Amino acid sequence: MINITNMPDEQYHSIEEVAKLLNVAYLTVYRWVKSGKLHAIKAGKQYRINKDDLNSFTRINKK
């Protein structure tokens, strides 16, 4: 199991934080993760999205 506390140099966001940042529903971000559109790491029962992965995703999927 991945422990994100051992990765101090990288910043991770929860699905809820990403939803707020992108002004979309929680379920929308969850679906992106489950479909593979948005890369996330599962840490225990939660998903974590790396800041750089989120930036790449937003650049590729600009409205």
Phi, psi and omega per residue, in radians:
M1 nan 2.475 -3.126
I2 -1.474 2.353 3.084
N3 -1.979 1.868 -3.036
I4 -1.250 -0.223 3.095
T5 -1.236 -0.304 3.101
N6 -1.515 0.096 -3.131
M7 -2.065 1.209 -3.024
P8 -1.220 -0.399 -3.067
D9 -1.405 -0.223 -3.090
E10 -2.007 2.544 3.141
Q11 -1.829 2.315 -3.133
Y12 -2.096 2.596 3.102
H13 -2.083 2.611 3.014
S14 -1.414 2.917 3.084
I15 -1.051 -0.696 3.138
E16 -1.094 -0.732 3.123
E17 -1.129 -0.729 3.124
V18 -1.116 -0.722 3.118
A19 -1.041 -0.739 3.125
K20 -1.185 -0.723 -3.140
L21 -1.096 -0.677 -3.089
L22 -1.654 -0.033 3.130
N23 1.003 0.850 3.072
V24 -2.280 2.988 3.137
A25 -1.303 2.645 3.076
Y26 -0.924 -0.786 -3.095
L27 -1.107 -0.563 3.096
T28 -1.097 -0.824 3.128
V29 -1.132 -0.734 3.117
Y30 -1.021 -0.735 3.124
R31 -1.155 -0.676 3.075
W32 -1.053 -0.741 3.135
V33 -1.141 -0.856 -3.091
K34 -1.136 -0.547 -3.132
S35 -1.465 -0.195 -3.141
G36 1.602 -0.001 3.117
K37 -1.159 -0.607 -3.131
L38 -2.120 2.070 -3.107
H39 -1.268 2.328 3.110
A40 -2.497 2.717 3.084
I41 -1.894 2.345 3.104
K42 -1.580 2.057 3.124
A43 -1.996 1.738 -3.051
G44 1.242 -2.129 3.131
K45 -1.722 0.029 -3.068
Q46 -1.998 2.685 3.026
Y47 -1.725 2.518 3.068
R48 -2.224 2.349 -3.123
I49 -1.931 2.187 3.127
N50 -1.202 2.496 -3.126
K51 -0.985 -0.749 -3.120
D52 -1.185 -0.665 3.087
D53 -1.120 -0.679 3.115
L54 -1.144 -0.743 3.119
N55 -1.085 -0.739 3.103
S56 -1.100 -0.762 3.140
F57 -1.059 -0.776 -3.111
T58 -1.215 -0.604 3.090
R59 -1.149 -0.734 -3.115
I60 -1.233 -0.603 -3.025
N61 -1.908 0.668 3.105
K62 -1.078 2.524 -3.136
K63 -1.356 nan nan
